[in-house]
Amino acid sequence: MCDTYNHRQILGLSNWQLPTQEELLNNLFTQHGNMFTSREWPTSTRYWSSTTDGDYISNIDLSLGYSNLNLQDSQYYASCISKP
């Protein structure tokens, strides 16, 4: 998904990437709390991060603000970020 954003230069940007665990927790959840109630993001499942630990990838619950590790075959939401 982020590669597609880069290829299409969404908003004129070409540095879209999957956020890290820290970016999801500190930049989103810590600032806004439950992302469904504050920003109407779907939160019925977790969001992937780019943070890995061996074969596992960190995913974040943006309604409660906690992280977990799962294998890549799990189905979660993804969101891309871009830095100016």
C-alpha positions as CSV (number, residue, x, y, z in Angstrom):
1,M,0.0,0.0,0.0
2,C,2.7,2.5,0.9
3,D,4.6,1.6,-2.3
4,T,1.5,2.5,-4.2
5,Y,1.3,5.8,-2.4
6,N,4.9,6.5,-3.3
7,H,4.5,5.5,-6.9
8,R,1.4,7.8,-7.3
9,Q,3.0,10.5,-5.2
10,I,-0.1,11.0,-3.0
11,L,-0.1,14.6,-1.8
12,G,3.0,15.2,-3.8
13,L,5.1,13.0,-1.5
14,S,7.1,9.9,-2.3
15,N,8.4,8.8,1.2
16,W,5.3,7.0,2.5
17,Q,6.1,4.1,4.8
18,L,4.5,1.8,7.4
19,P,4.9,3.5,10.8
20,T,7.0,2.0,13.6
21,Q,5.5,0.8,16.9
22,E,6.7,3.9,18.6
23,E,5.2,6.2,15.9
24,L,1.8,4.5,16.3
25,L,1.8,4.5,20.1
26,N,3.6,7.9,20.8
27,N,2.4,10.0,17.8
28,L,-1.1,8.7,17.6
29,F,-2.4,7.0,20.7
30,T,-0.6,9.1,23.3
31,Q,-1.7,12.3,21.6
32,H,-5.2,11.4,20.6
33,G,-6.2,8.4,22.7
34,N,-8.8,6.0,21.3
35,M,-8.5,6.6,17.5
36,F,-12.1,5.6,16.9
37,T,-13.6,8.1,19.2
38,S,-11.0,10.9,18.5
39,R,-10.5,10.5,14.7
40,E,-13.1,7.9,13.6
41,W,-10.5,5.4,12.5
42,P,-11.7,1.8,12.4
43,T,-10.3,0.0,15.5
44,S,-12.1,-3.3,15.4
45,T,-8.7,-4.9,14.7
46,R,-5.1,-3.9,15.2
47,Y,-2.7,-1.9,13.0
48,W,0.5,-3.3,11.6
49,S,3.8,-1.5,12.4
50,S,7.2,-1.8,10.7
51,T,8.7,-3.0,14.0
52,T,9.9,-6.6,13.9
53,D,11.2,-9.1,16.4
54,G,12.5,-12.2,14.5
55,D,9.6,-13.7,12.5
56,Y,7.1,-11.6,14.4
57,I,5.8,-8.1,13.6
58,S,4.5,-5.6,16.1
59,N,0.9,-4.6,15.8
60,I,-1.0,-1.9,17.8
61,D,-4.4,-1.7,19.3
62,L,-5.3,1.9,18.7
63,S,-8.5,1.8,20.8
64,L,-6.6,0.7,24.0
65,G,-3.0,1.6,23.2
66,Y,-1.2,-1.6,23.6
67,S,1.2,-3.6,21.3
68,N,1.5,-7.2,20.5
69,L,3.6,-9.5,18.3
70,N,2.1,-11.7,15.6
71,L,3.2,-13.6,12.5
72,Q,2.9,-11.8,9.2
73,D,-0.1,-13.9,8.1
74,S,-2.4,-12.3,10.6
75,Q,-4.9,-9.9,9.0
76,Y,-4.8,-6.4,10.5
77,Y,-5.2,-2.8,9.2
78,A,-2.3,-0.9,7.8
79,S,-1.7,2.9,7.6
80,C,1.0,4.8,5.9
81,I,2.8,7.9,7.1
82,S,5.0,10.4,5.4
83,K,7.5,12.8,6.9
84,P,8.0,16.3,5.5
